[in-house]
Amino acid sequence: MVKRFVVVLLVVTLLMVSSAAYAAKVGIMTGTVSQNEEEYRAAEEMIAKYGKENIVHVTYPERFMDEQETTISQVLSMAADPDLKAIVICQAVPGSAAAINKVKELRDDVLFVCGNVHEEVYLMSRTADVLFELDQVTRGRTIVEKAKEMGAKTFVHISFPRHMAMPLLAMRREVMEKTCEEFGIPFVFVNAPDPTGEGGVAGAQMFVLEDTPRQVDRYGKDTAFFSTNCGMQDPLIKSIMKTGAIYPEQCCPSPYHALPNALGISVPPDKAGNVPFMLEAIQEKVHEANMDGRVSTWTAPINMSFIRAGTAYAMDFADDKFTERMDIERAIATFKEIAGDVIIRPFDEKAPNYLMITGESIIFTQQ
């Protein structure tokens, strides 16, 4: 499945673009395939689009909490190339701020665009030039509202201490709890193993596969599940499809995030990157499983959009198409051109370059 996805994605993206020459290089740092395949494939798409001579792609380590020096060295390795003028980081895991600051000590001409930011808002706003982030606070309410619309009578939130120490994720959880209380829906917190811990991603995935059916046995099929971790989405979706529970959306909502693999969707070469096709394919699988109205996501592939929009903005800067590093209007316009129907707002007046994104939801085969 993975190999087929890679082949068709590269074929289509190569056909989508011309072989136009670019004046400078842009670096991209993403997670590995097992941490978040969507990010990794988006970087490969950018290589196909702009050319391997113009895009440098590296990954941060899977155990990034324990290997922040590796994250820093990966960013420094890209910045060591004098032709490289901008770097896109998604996800901006812990160590990203330190990496950016170390680059600035050596050269101050590199533009930084970050997506899916793990470190403190104001720290990152001061450190990077443009940041794209899911509007987590708004999602705290909208996810629960959607779960209620889908018939949820219990809401299960799966996470671990490291994520709950991240301010935006903690704020989202707090809003979720308050919204559940408002709707009379019990809120259940499940403390799962951290994928960056001793058991790794595999251990966290096994926990989800084993624990989800237990929660359904305890609370019933009308239980909505939400996990804060990308690596947990695939086993969570598989468990929900087997138990008949409710899946309101991923941590990083997208039709491409975990859903195709979990549902066994194959993509013909001429349909790779085709969002309407993917939405229809998911809808068919959901209907076949008698899960109408119980699976949902966003119509825009959000982490892919972070990388696509971030790279487009970075490449234009590298090619001297604009000089104001923190060009907020340009950044918003670029994102909307790529992602379509999204709502974008700055975090606040102190962090105007920290752009919060809310996308459009779809509940598959909703009656």
C-alpha positions in Angstrom: 0.0 0.0 0.0 2.7 2.4 1.0 4.9 1.7 -2.1 1.9 2.1 -4.4 1.0 5.4 -2.7 4.5 6.7 -3.2 4.6 5.7 -6.9 1.2 7.2 -7.8 1.9 10.4 -5.9 5.2 11.1 -7.6 3.8 10.3 -11.0 0.9 12.8 -10.7 3.0 15.5 -9.1 5.6 15.2 -11.8 2.9 15.7 -14.4 1.4 18.6 -12.6 4.3 20.9 -12.9 6.7 22.1 -15.6 10.5 22.0 -15.3 10.9 25.7 -14.6 14.2 26.6 -13.1 14.5 28.1 -9.6 17.2 30.4 -8.4 17.8 29.0 -4.9 17.2 26.1 -2.6 14.6 25.5 0.1 15.0 22.9 2.9 12.1 20.8 4.3 12.2 18.9 7.6 9.4 16.4 8.3 8.7 13.4 10.4 9.5 9.9 9.3 6.9 7.7 7.4 5.9 5.9 10.7 5.5 9.2 12.6 3.4 10.9 9.9 3.5 9.5 6.4 1.4 12.4 5.1 4.1 15.0 5.9 6.8 12.8 4.4 4.9 12.3 1.2 4.2 16.0 0.9 8.0 16.7 1.0 8.5 14.1 -1.7 5.8 15.9 -3.7 7.7 19.2 -3.3 10.9 17.5 -4.6 8.9 16.3 -7.6 7.4 19.8 -8.2 10.5 22.0 -7.7 13.3 19.6 -8.5 15.6 17.6 -6.3 18.3 20.2 -7.0 16.1 22.9 -5.4 14.6 21.0 -2.4 16.6 19.4 0.4 14.6 17.0 2.6 15.6 15.7 6.0 13.6 14.1 8.8 13.6 14.7 12.6 14.2 11.6 14.7 11.2 9.4 15.8 12.2 9.8 19.4 12.6 13.5 19.0 12.1 14.3 22.7 15.2 12.4 23.6 17.2 13.4 20.5 16.7 17.2 20.2 20.4 17.6 19.3 19.7 15.4 16.2 16.9 17.7 15.2 19.2 20.7 15.6 22.0 19.1 13.6 19.5 18.3 10.8 18.5 21.9 10.5 22.1 23.1 10.7 23.1 20.7 8.0 20.6 22.2 5.6 21.6 25.8 6.5 25.3 25.0 5.8 24.5 25.2 2.1 25.0 28.8 1.2 22.5 28.5 -1.7 19.7 27.5 0.7 17.6 30.5 1.5 14.6 29.2 3.4 13.6 26.2 5.6 10.2 24.7 6.2 9.7 22.6 9.3 6.6 20.5 9.8 6.2 19.3 12.5 8.1 21.9 14.4 9.0 19.5 17.2 10.9 20.4 20.4 14.3 21.6 19.4 13.1 23.6 16.5 13.4 26.9 18.2 17.0 26.1 19.3 17.8 25.0 15.8 16.5 28.2 14.3 18.4 30.3 16.8 21.7 28.4 16.1 21.2 29.0 12.3 20.7 32.7 13.0 24.0 32.8 14.9 25.7 31.7 11.7 23.6 33.5 9.1 20.6 35.8 9.3 19.4 35.5 5.7 17.5 32.2 6.1 13.7 32.4 6.2 11.9 29.9 8.5 8.3 28.7 8.0 6.9 26.3 10.6 3.8 24.1 10.7 2.2 22.0 13.5 4.2 23.7 16.2 5.0 21.9 19.4 6.9 24.7 21.4 5.4 27.7 23.2 3.4 30.1 21.0 5.2 33.4 21.8 8.7 31.8 21.7 8.1 30.4 18.3 6.4 33.6 17.1 9.6 35.5 18.0 11.8 32.8 16.5 10.3 31.8 13.1 9.0 34.1 10.4 5.7 32.5 9.5 3.9 29.8 11.4 0.9 27.7 10.4 -1.1 25.9 13.1 -4.4 24.2 13.5 -6.8 26.4 15.5 -6.7 24.0 18.4 -8.8 26.2 20.7 -11.6 26.5 18.2 -11.4 22.7 17.6 -11.9 22.0 21.3 -15.5 23.0 20.7 -16.1 22.0 17.1 -14.9 18.4 17.5 -17.2 17.8 20.4 -20.1 19.6 18.6 -19.5 17.3 15.6 -19.3 14.2 17.8 -22.6 15.1 19.3 -24.1 15.6 15.8 -22.8 12.1 15.0 -24.6 10.6 18.0 -21.9 10.5 20.6 -23.0 9.8 24.2 -19.4 9.5 25.6 -16.2 11.3 24.4 -12.9 9.5 24.9 -9.7 11.6 24.7 -6.5 9.6 24.2 -3.2 11.3 25.0 -0.1 11.3 27.2 1.6 13.8 29.6 4.0 15.2 27.0 1.2 16.3 24.7 -0.8 17.6 27.7 2.2 19.8 28.6 1.8 21.6 25.2 -0.2 24.8 25.9 -2.4 24.7 22.8 -3.3 21.0 23.2 -4.0 21.5 26.9 -6.2 24.4 26.0 -8.0 22.3 23.5 -8.6 19.5 26.0 -10.0 22.1 28.5 -12.4 23.4 26.0 -13.4 19.8 25.0 -14.2 19.0 28.7 -16.3 22.2 29.1 -18.2 21.6 25.9 -18.9 18.0 26.9 -20.2 19.2 30.2 -22.4 21.7 28.5 -23.8 18.9 26.3 -24.2 16.4 29.1 -21.6 14.1 27.5 -19.2 12.3 29.8 -15.5 13.1 29.0 -13.1 10.3 29.5 -9.3 10.8 29.5 -7.2 7.7 28.5 -3.5 8.0 29.3 -1.7 6.1 26.5 2.0 5.3 26.1 4.1 8.1 24.5 5.2 7.0 21.0 8.6 8.7 21.7 9.0 6.6 24.9 10.5 3.1 25.5 7.9 1.2 23.5 8.1 3.6 20.5 5.4 4.0 17.9 4.7 0.3 17.8 3.9 0.1 21.5 1.6 3.1 21.4 -0.3 1.6 18.4 -0.7 -1.7 20.1 -2.1 0.0 23.2 -4.8 1.7 21.0 -5.7 -1.5 19.2 -6.2 -3.3 22.6 -7.7 -0.5 24.6 -10.3 0.9 22.1 -12.5 -2.3 22.2 -12.3 -2.2 26.0 -13.6 1.4 26.0 -16.5 0.5 23.6 -17.4 -2.5 25.8 -17.5 -0.1 28.8 -19.3 2.9 27.3 -21.1 1.5 24.2 -20.8 2.0 20.5 -22.0 5.6 20.7 -18.5 6.6 22.0 -16.5 9.2 20.1 -12.7 8.7 20.1 -10.1 11.4 19.6 -6.3 10.9 19.9 -3.7 13.7 20.0 -1.0 11.6 18.2 -0.5 11.0 14.5 0.9 7.5 14.8 -2.2 6.4 16.8 -4.7 7.3 14.1 -4.3 4.2 11.9 -5.0 1.6 14.7 -7.7 3.9 16.1 -9.6 4.0 12.8 -9.2 0.2 12.4 -10.6 -0.4 15.9 -13.5 2.0 15.4 -14.4 0.4 12.1 -14.5 -3.0 13.9 -16.4 -1.9 17.0 -18.8 0.5 15.3 -17.8 3.5 17.4 -17.5 7.2 16.3 -14.5 8.9 14.8 -15.0 12.7 14.5 -11.6 13.5 13.1 -7.8 13.0 13.3 -5.4 15.1 15.3 -4.2 16.5 12.0 -7.5 16.2 10.0 -7.1 15.2 6.3 -8.6 12.7 3.9 -5.1 11.4 3.5 -4.1 11.0 7.2 -4.4 7.3 8.1 -7.8 6.9 6.5 -6.6 5.4 3.2 -4.4 2.8 4.8 -6.8 1.9 7.6 -9.7 1.5 5.2 -7.6 -0.4 2.6 -8.0 2.2 -0.2 -5.9 1.8 -3.3 -5.3 4.9 -5.5 -5.1 4.6 -9.3 -2.2 6.5 -10.8 -4.5 9.0 -12.4 -6.2 9.8 -9.1 -3.2 10.4 -6.8 -3.6 13.8 -5.1 -7.2 14.0 -6.2 -9.1 15.1 -3.1 -12.6 14.5 -4.4 -11.7 11.0 -5.5 -10.3 10.3 -2.0 -13.4 11.6 -0.3 -15.6 9.5 -2.5 -13.4 6.4 -1.9 -13.6 6.9 1.9 -17.3 7.4 1.7 -17.7 4.1 -0.2 -15.7 2.2 2.4 -17.6 3.8 5.3 -20.9 2.9 3.7 -19.8 -0.7 3.0 -19.0 -1.1 6.7 -22.4 0.2 7.7 -20.7 3.2 9.4 -22.8 5.9 7.8 -22.5 9.2 9.7 -19.9 7.8 12.1 -16.6 8.8 10.4 -15.5 12.4 9.6 -12.5 14.5 8.7 -11.6 17.8 7.0 -11.9 18.1 3.2 -8.4 19.8 3.0 -5.3 17.7 3.8 -4.0 20.0 6.5 -0.4 18.9 7.2 0.2 18.5 3.4 -1.2 22.1 3.1 1.3 23.3 5.7 4.1 21.9 3.7 2.7 22.9 0.3 1.9 26.5 1.3 5.1 26.8 3.4 7.3 25.7 0.5 5.5 27.9 -2.0 6.0 30.9 0.3 9.6 29.9 1.0 10.4 29.4 -2.7 9.0 32.8 -3.7 11.2 34.4 -1.0 14.2 32.4 -2.2 13.5 33.6 -5.7 13.3 37.3 -4.5 9.7 37.6 -5.4 9.2 39.5 -2.1 11.5 40.8 0.6 9.3 41.2 3.7 10.0 38.0 5.6 6.8 38.2 7.7 4.4 39.1 4.9 1.2 37.9 6.6 -1.2 38.8 3.7 0.9 36.9 1.3 1.2 33.9 3.6 -2.6 33.8 4.1 -3.3 34.2 0.4 -0.8 31.4 -0.4 -2.4 29.0 2.1 -5.9 29.7 0.8 -4.8 29.2 -2.8 -3.5 25.8 -1.9 -6.0 24.6 0.8 -9.2 26.1 -0.5 -12.1 26.8 1.9 -10.3 27.5 5.2 -10.6 30.1 8.0 -7.3 31.8 9.0 -6.8 34.1 12.0 -3.7 35.3 13.9 -3.2 33.8 17.3 -3.4 37.4 18.8 -1.8 40.8 18.4 1.4 39.7 20.1 1.8 36.8 17.6 0.4 38.1 14.3 2.6 35.7 12.3 1.2 32.6 14.1 -1.6 31.7 11.8 -4.4 29.5 13.1 -6.3 27.4 10.5 -9.8 25.9 10.6 -10.9 23.7 7.7 -14.2 22.5 6.4 -15.6 19.2 7.8 -17.3 16.3 6.1 -19.2 13.6 7.8 -19.2 10.6 5.5 -22.5 9.3 4.2 -24.4 11.3 6.8 -28.1 10.6 6.6 
